[in-house]
Amino acid sequence: EIIQNEKNKRIALQELYNIIGITNQETKTINDTLTEQTLTIPQPNTNAISNTLPTIIQKKLAIDIQSLQIKQHKHQSLPTITSSAAYYQNSIKSVQTNDSTYSVTLSLPIWNNLSKVNKTKQSQSEFIATQLDLAQTKKETQLNILNAWENVQINQKLLSVRKKQREA
């Protein structure tokens, strides 16, 4: 029974290590410490852990992308100005001609069937959805960490109870 509780404790710890992102070498060192003595594990800081996970980082980058898309769609409805300048020089025999051309073009969207406005609103909706998705993922990650933590705590208590029963 004690061996089974040791296995449960190690499985729960391994789940916690996987969630946190601890490598196999670090796991071996911690497991060696566990076999030598009783290890008191502090309660994990779920916020710090969840902010370093790749899925969380990826969702934060998606929020940044959505923010840039909103700005892009807003700027597309602004007027555009283009300009150009050219200078031509021709010489045939003794006759030389010079010509200069300058142009400035202002393009102002007057009506575009509200497509720019709709794209901006769509980007804003996607931005909000991405923010909510990030918040949900953080909460789920924190719950997974706390569940793994609780499993470790329960198995530690079971192990200590079994050891006391065996000694009695």
C-alpha positions as a Markdown table, in Angstrom:
| # | Residue | x | y | z |
|---|---|---|---|---|
| 1 | Glu | 0.0 | 0.0 | 0.0 |
| 2 | Ile | 2.9 | 2.4 | 0.8 |
| 3 | Ile | 4.4 | 1.6 | -2.6 |
| 4 | Gln | 1.1 | 2.4 | -4.3 |
| 5 | Asn | 0.9 | 5.8 | -2.5 |
| 6 | Glu | 4.5 | 6.5 | -3.5 |
| 7 | Lys | 3.6 | 5.8 | -7.1 |
| 8 | Asn | 0.5 | 8.1 | -6.9 |
| 9 | Lys | 2.6 | 10.8 | -5.3 |
| 10 | Arg | 5.2 | 10.5 | -8.1 |
| 11 | Ile | 2.5 | 10.5 | -10.8 |
| 12 | Ala | 0.8 | 13.6 | -9.3 |
| 13 | Leu | 4.2 | 15.3 | -9.1 |
| 14 | Gln | 5.0 | 14.4 | -12.7 |
| 15 | Glu | 1.7 | 16.0 | -13.8 |
| 16 | Leu | 2.6 | 19.1 | -11.9 |
| 17 | Tyr | 6.0 | 19.2 | -13.4 |
| 18 | Asn | 4.5 | 18.8 | -16.9 |
| 19 | Ile | 2.1 | 21.6 | -16.4 |
| 20 | Ile | 4.8 | 23.9 | -15.0 |
| 21 | Gly | 7.3 | 22.9 | -17.7 |
| 22 | Ile | 10.1 | 21.3 | -15.5 |
| 23 | Thr | 12.5 | 19.2 | -17.6 |
| 24 | Asn | 13.3 | 15.5 | -17.1 |
| 25 | Gln | 16.7 | 16.3 | -15.5 |
| 26 | Glu | 15.1 | 18.6 | -13.0 |
| 27 | Thr | 12.4 | 16.0 | -12.3 |
| 28 | Lys | 15.1 | 13.4 | -11.6 |
| 29 | Thr | 16.9 | 15.7 | -9.1 |
| 30 | Ile | 13.6 | 16.4 | -7.3 |
| 31 | Asn | 12.7 | 12.7 | -7.3 |
| 32 | Asp | 16.1 | 11.9 | -5.8 |
| 33 | Thr | 15.5 | 14.5 | -3.1 |
| 34 | Leu | 12.0 | 12.9 | -2.4 |
| 35 | Thr | 13.5 | 9.5 | -1.9 |
| 36 | Glu | 16.1 | 10.8 | 0.5 |
| 37 | Gln | 13.8 | 13.0 | 2.6 |
| 38 | Thr | 10.3 | 14.4 | 2.9 |
| 39 | Leu | 10.0 | 17.4 | 0.6 |
| 40 | Thr | 7.8 | 20.3 | 1.5 |
| 41 | Ile | 6.6 | 21.8 | -1.8 |
| 42 | Pro | 5.4 | 25.5 | -1.5 |
| 43 | Gln | 2.1 | 26.3 | -3.1 |
| 44 | Pro | 2.7 | 27.3 | -6.8 |
| 45 | Asn | 2.2 | 30.8 | -8.0 |
| 46 | Thr | -0.3 | 30.1 | -10.7 |
| 47 | Asn | -0.2 | 33.6 | -12.2 |
| 48 | Ala | 3.6 | 33.5 | -12.7 |
| 49 | Ile | 3.4 | 30.0 | -14.1 |
| 50 | Ser | 0.5 | 30.6 | -16.4 |
| 51 | Asn | 2.1 | 33.8 | -17.9 |
| 52 | Thr | 5.2 | 31.8 | -19.0 |
| 53 | Leu | 3.4 | 29.0 | -20.8 |
| 54 | Pro | 3.7 | 29.0 | -24.6 |
| 55 | Thr | -0.1 | 28.9 | -25.2 |
| 56 | Ile | -0.5 | 32.0 | -23.1 |
| 57 | Ile | 2.3 | 33.8 | -24.8 |
| 58 | Gln | 0.8 | 32.9 | -28.2 |
| 59 | Lys | -2.6 | 34.2 | -27.2 |
| 60 | Lys | -1.0 | 37.5 | -26.0 |
| 61 | Leu | 0.7 | 37.9 | -29.4 |
| 62 | Ala | -2.7 | 37.2 | -31.1 |
| 63 | Ile | -4.1 | 40.1 | -29.0 |
| 64 | Asp | -1.2 | 42.4 | -30.2 |
| 65 | Ile | -2.0 | 41.3 | -33.8 |
| 66 | Gln | -5.7 | 42.1 | -33.4 |
| 67 | Ser | -4.8 | 45.5 | -32.0 |
| 68 | Leu | -2.6 | 46.3 | -35.0 |
| 69 | Gln | -5.4 | 45.2 | -37.4 |
| 70 | Ile | -7.8 | 47.6 | -35.7 |
| 71 | Lys | -5.4 | 50.4 | -36.3 |
| 72 | Gln | -4.8 | 49.3 | -39.9 |
| 73 | His | -8.5 | 49.3 | -40.7 |
| 74 | Lys | -9.0 | 52.7 | -39.1 |
| 75 | His | -6.1 | 54.2 | -41.1 |
| 76 | Gln | -7.5 | 52.8 | -44.3 |
| 77 | Ser | -10.3 | 55.3 | -44.3 |
| 78 | Leu | -7.9 | 58.2 | -44.1 |
| 79 | Pro | -7.0 | 60.1 | -47.3 |
| 80 | Thr | -3.8 | 59.2 | -49.2 |
| 81 | Ile | -1.5 | 61.7 | -50.7 |
| 82 | Thr | 1.0 | 60.8 | -53.5 |
| 83 | Ser | 3.4 | 63.0 | -55.3 |
| 84 | Ser | 5.9 | 62.6 | -58.0 |
| 85 | Ala | 8.5 | 64.8 | -59.8 |
| 86 | Ala | 10.3 | 64.2 | -63.1 |
| 87 | Tyr | 12.8 | 66.1 | -65.1 |
| 88 | Tyr | 13.5 | 65.4 | -68.8 |
| 89 | Gln | 16.3 | 66.7 | -70.9 |
| 90 | Asn | 16.6 | 66.2 | -74.6 |
| 91 | Ser | 19.2 | 67.3 | -77.0 |
| 92 | Ile | 19.1 | 66.8 | -80.7 |
| 93 | Lys | 22.0 | 68.4 | -82.6 |
| 94 | Ser | 22.2 | 71.9 | -81.4 |
| 95 | Val | 18.6 | 72.1 | -80.0 |
| 96 | Gln | 18.2 | 71.3 | -76.3 |
| 97 | Thr | 14.8 | 71.0 | -74.6 |
| 98 | Asn | 14.2 | 70.7 | -70.9 |
| 99 | Asp | 10.9 | 69.6 | -69.4 |
| 100 | Ser | 9.8 | 69.3 | -65.8 |
| 101 | Thr | 6.7 | 67.6 | -64.4 |
| 102 | Tyr | 5.4 | 67.7 | -60.9 |
| 103 | Ser | 2.2 | 66.1 | -59.7 |
| 104 | Val | 0.4 | 65.7 | -56.4 |
| 105 | Thr | -2.6 | 63.4 | -56.0 |
| 106 | Leu | -5.0 | 63.4 | -53.1 |
| 107 | Ser | -7.3 | 60.4 | -52.8 |
| 108 | Leu | -10.1 | 60.7 | -50.3 |
| 109 | Pro | -12.6 | 57.8 | -49.9 |
| 110 | Ile | -16.1 | 59.3 | -50.0 |
| 111 | Trp | -18.2 | 56.2 | -50.0 |
| 112 | Asn | -17.2 | 52.5 | -49.8 |
| 113 | Asn | -20.4 | 50.8 | -48.8 |
| 114 | Leu | -19.2 | 51.0 | -45.2 |
| 115 | Ser | -16.7 | 48.2 | -45.8 |
| 116 | Lys | -14.0 | 49.9 | -43.9 |
| 117 | Val | -16.3 | 50.6 | -40.9 |
| 118 | Asn | -17.4 | 47.0 | -40.9 |
| 119 | Lys | -13.9 | 45.7 | -41.1 |
| 120 | Thr | -12.9 | 47.9 | -38.2 |
| 121 | Lys | -15.9 | 46.6 | -36.1 |
| 122 | Gln | -15.1 | 43.0 | -37.1 |
| 123 | Ser | -11.5 | 43.5 | -35.9 |
| 124 | Gln | -12.6 | 45.1 | -32.7 |
| 125 | Ser | -14.9 | 42.1 | -32.1 |
| 126 | Glu | -12.1 | 39.6 | -32.8 |
| 127 | Phe | -9.9 | 41.6 | -30.4 |
| 128 | Ile | -12.4 | 41.2 | -27.6 |
| 129 | Ala | -12.9 | 37.6 | -28.4 |
| 130 | Thr | -9.1 | 37.0 | -28.3 |
| 131 | Gln | -8.9 | 38.8 | -24.9 |
| 132 | Leu | -11.6 | 36.6 | -23.5 |
| 133 | Asp | -10.0 | 33.5 | -24.9 |
| 134 | Leu | -6.7 | 34.4 | -23.2 |
| 135 | Ala | -8.5 | 35.0 | -19.9 |
| 136 | Gln | -10.3 | 31.6 | -20.2 |
| 137 | Thr | -7.0 | 29.8 | -21.0 |
| 138 | Lys | -5.3 | 31.5 | -18.0 |
| 139 | Lys | -8.1 | 30.3 | -15.7 |
| 140 | Glu | -8.0 | 26.8 | -17.1 |
| 141 | Thr | -4.2 | 26.7 | -16.6 |
| 142 | Gln | -4.4 | 27.9 | -13.1 |
| 143 | Leu | -7.1 | 25.3 | -12.3 |
| 144 | Asn | -4.9 | 22.6 | -13.8 |
| 145 | Ile | -2.0 | 23.7 | -11.7 |
| 146 | Leu | -4.1 | 23.8 | -8.5 |
| 147 | Asn | -5.6 | 20.4 | -9.2 |
| 148 | Ala | -2.1 | 18.9 | -9.7 |
| 149 | Trp | -1.0 | 20.7 | -6.5 |
| 150 | Glu | -4.0 | 19.3 | -4.6 |
| 151 | Asn | -3.1 | 15.8 | -5.9 |
| 152 | Val | 0.4 | 16.1 | -4.6 |
| 153 | Gln | -0.9 | 17.3 | -1.2 |
| 154 | Ile | -3.4 | 14.5 | -0.9 |
| 155 | Asn | -0.8 | 11.9 | -1.8 |
| 156 | Gln | 1.7 | 13.3 | 0.7 |
| 157 | Lys | -0.9 | 13.1 | 3.4 |
| 158 | Leu | -1.9 | 9.6 | 2.4 |
| 159 | Leu | 1.7 | 8.5 | 2.4 |
| 160 | Ser | 2.3 | 10.0 | 5.9 |
| 161 | Val | -0.8 | 8.2 | 7.2 |
| 162 | Arg | 0.3 | 4.9 | 5.7 |
| 163 | Lys | 3.8 | 5.3 | 7.2 |
| 164 | Lys | 2.3 | 6.0 | 10.6 |
| 165 | Gln | 0.0 | 2.9 | 10.2 |
| 166 | Arg | 3.0 | 0.8 | 9.3 |
| 167 | Glu | 5.0 | 2.0 | 12.2 |
| 168 | Ala | 2.2 | 1.4 | 14.7 |
